[in-house]
Amino acid sequence: MKASEVLAVELLSHLVKLHPNSSCKTPEEVIPFIEEAKADIVLHTRREELPSYFESKIKKLAKIRILKVSAENDRVKNKSYSEGVVSKSETYLTIADYEKQEAELLSSLNVHRRCRVVTE
């Protein structure tokens, strides 16, 4: 298995447990998010390859983006319902909330950025 596939399986098992309504149901659907997250972190940190300790950040960024897609599809902020004396309320994050999480995650990687020297 490739590294992206392993990360996809790990992320999917987490999503199934904690976010059963996410838009991804198979590892094949998660892999593009993993690869995009990895590419964005490579670009942000100005590295050619990422060490293994970046795997948790890759999974976290991919998860944020998967949940963001789900939020775009649902377009729901709050849900409440009750039956008799039992009531339940659910609150969802907005797209702006997910974008803020993405920015914070990438900002936390600034200490790992490398300098790029341009010579003419």
C-alpha positions as CSV (number, residue, x, y, z in Angstrom):
1,M,0.0,0.0,0.0
2,K,1.2,3.5,-0.8
3,A,1.5,6.1,2.0
4,S,-1.6,8.0,0.6
5,E,-3.7,4.8,0.8
6,V,-2.6,4.1,4.4
7,L,-3.5,7.6,5.4
8,A,-6.8,7.4,3.6
9,V,-7.8,4.2,5.4
10,E,-6.8,5.7,8.8
11,L,-8.7,8.9,8.1
12,L,-11.8,7.1,6.8
13,S,-11.9,4.9,10.0
14,H,-11.9,8.2,12.0
15,L,-14.5,9.8,9.9
16,V,-16.9,6.8,10.1
17,K,-16.7,6.9,13.9
18,L,-17.0,10.6,14.5
19,H,-18.6,12.0,11.4
20,P,-20.8,9.4,9.9
21,N,-22.5,11.9,7.6
22,S,-19.3,12.9,5.8
23,S,-19.3,12.9,2.0
24,C,-16.6,10.2,1.8
25,K,-17.5,6.5,2.3
26,T,-14.5,4.7,0.7
27,P,-10.7,5.1,0.8
28,E,-10.8,5.8,-2.9
29,E,-12.9,8.9,-2.2
30,V,-10.5,10.0,0.6
31,I,-7.2,9.7,-1.4
32,P,-7.7,12.8,-3.5
33,F,-8.1,14.9,-0.3
34,I,-5.0,13.3,1.2
35,E,-3.0,14.0,-1.9
36,E,-4.3,17.6,-2.2
37,A,-3.5,18.2,1.5
38,K,0.0,16.8,1.1
39,A,0.6,19.0,-2.0
40,D,-0.6,22.1,-0.2
41,I,1.6,21.4,2.8
42,V,4.6,20.8,0.5
43,L,4.0,24.1,-1.2
44,H,3.4,26.0,2.0
45,T,6.6,24.6,3.7
46,R,8.6,25.0,0.5
47,R,9.9,21.4,0.7
48,E,10.3,18.8,-2.0
49,E,9.1,16.0,0.3
50,L,7.6,15.8,3.7
51,P,9.1,13.8,6.6
52,S,6.8,11.3,8.2
53,Y,6.0,13.5,11.2
54,F,3.8,15.6,8.9
55,E,1.3,12.7,8.4
56,S,-0.9,13.9,11.2
57,K,-1.1,17.4,9.7
58,I,-1.9,15.9,6.3
59,K,-4.7,13.8,7.7
60,K,-6.1,16.8,9.7
61,L,-6.1,19.1,6.7
62,A,-7.7,16.4,4.5
63,K,-10.4,15.9,7.3
64,I,-11.1,19.6,7.4
65,R,-11.6,19.7,3.7
66,I,-13.8,16.6,3.6
67,L,-16.0,18.1,6.3
68,K,-16.0,21.4,4.4
69,V,-17.4,19.7,1.3
70,S,-20.1,18.0,3.5
71,A,-21.0,21.4,4.9
72,E,-21.3,22.9,1.4
73,N,-23.6,20.1,0.4
74,D,-25.8,20.2,3.5
75,R,-26.1,24.0,3.9
76,V,-27.4,23.5,7.4
77,K,-26.2,25.5,10.5
78,N,-28.5,24.1,13.2
79,K,-31.0,21.3,13.6
80,S,-33.3,20.8,16.5
81,Y,-36.1,18.4,17.1
82,S,-38.1,17.0,20.0
83,E,-40.5,14.2,20.7
84,G,-42.4,14.4,23.9
85,V,-40.0,15.3,26.7
86,V,-36.9,14.3,24.7
87,S,-35.2,16.9,22.6
88,K,-32.0,17.0,20.6
89,S,-30.1,19.8,19.1
90,E,-27.2,19.7,16.6
91,T,-24.9,22.6,15.5
92,Y,-22.8,22.4,12.4
93,L,-19.8,24.5,11.4
94,T,-20.1,26.8,8.5
95,I,-17.8,26.9,5.4
96,A,-16.1,30.0,6.9
97,D,-15.3,28.0,10.1
98,Y,-13.6,25.3,8.1
99,E,-11.6,27.9,6.1
100,K,-10.5,29.4,9.4
101,Q,-9.3,25.9,10.6
102,E,-7.4,25.4,7.3
103,A,-5.7,28.8,7.7
104,E,-4.8,28.0,11.3
105,L,-3.4,24.6,10.4
106,L,-1.2,26.0,7.6
107,S,-0.1,28.9,9.9
108,S,1.0,26.4,12.5
109,L,3.4,25.0,9.9
110,N,5.2,28.3,9.4
111,V,8.0,27.2,11.7
112,H,8.8,24.4,9.2
113,R,9.0,26.6,6.2
114,R,12.3,26.7,4.3
115,C,13.9,29.6,2.6
116,R,14.0,29.7,-1.1
117,V,17.0,31.5,-2.5
118,V,16.6,32.9,-6.0
119,T,19.7,33.3,-8.0
120,E,19.9,35.0,-11.4
